[in-house]
Amino acid sequence: METIHICEPELNCLELFRMALSKNTNEERLRAINVMRHEVVSLGLENFPINAGKNAPVFVHWVAETSM
């Protein structure tokens, strides 16, 4: 068994994690959880500037660089 830590905003999207955890293999589940986390983060991006330069938060760049 593997422990998956989730933050408060992720709690608002538990149904997404239930779908991810319903995958057949552990590898598929972990990959689906990572995809769902990107989805959760993207839901809040409208609250932050996404332009290039100093105004863009680090996590916005992380989402852009690690999205599928």
C-alpha positions in Angstrom: 0.0 0.0 0.0 1.2 3.5 -0.8 0.3 6.7 1.0 -0.8 9.5 -1.2 -0.8 13.0 0.5 -3.3 15.5 -0.7 -3.7 19.2 0.1 -6.9 21.2 0.9 -7.7 22.3 -2.6 -7.4 18.7 -3.8 -10.0 17.7 -1.2 -12.5 19.7 -3.3 -11.9 17.3 -6.2 -12.0 14.0 -4.5 -14.2 12.5 -7.2 -11.3 13.0 -9.7 -9.0 11.0 -7.3 -11.6 8.3 -7.0 -11.6 7.9 -10.7 -7.8 7.8 -10.7 -7.7 5.2 -8.0 -10.0 3.0 -9.9 -7.3 2.2 -12.5 -6.2 -1.4 -12.8 -2.5 -1.2 -11.9 -0.6 0.8 -9.3 1.5 2.4 -12.1 -1.8 3.5 -13.9 -3.2 4.8 -10.6 -0.1 6.9 -9.8 0.0 8.3 -13.4 -3.7 9.2 -13.2 -3.2 10.9 -9.8 -0.4 13.1 -11.3 -2.8 14.0 -14.2 -5.5 14.8 -11.7 -3.2 17.0 -9.7 -2.4 19.0 -12.8 -6.1 19.4 -13.4 -6.7 20.6 -9.8 -3.8 23.1 -10.1 -5.1 24.3 -13.5 -8.5 25.1 -12.0 -6.9 27.9 -9.9 -4.7 29.3 -12.7 -7.3 31.9 -13.6 -6.5 33.7 -10.3 -2.8 34.3 -11.3 -1.1 36.1 -14.2 0.2 33.7 -16.7 2.3 36.1 -18.8 6.1 35.8 -19.1 8.3 37.7 -16.7 8.4 38.4 -13.0 4.6 38.3 -12.5 4.1 34.7 -13.3 4.2 32.4 -10.3 6.7 29.5 -10.2 3.9 26.9 -10.0 2.3 28.2 -13.2 5.6 27.5 -15.0 5.7 24.1 -13.4 2.2 23.3 -14.7 3.1 24.4 -18.1 6.4 22.5 -18.2 5.0 19.2 -16.8 1.6 19.1 -18.4 0.9 16.2 -20.8 
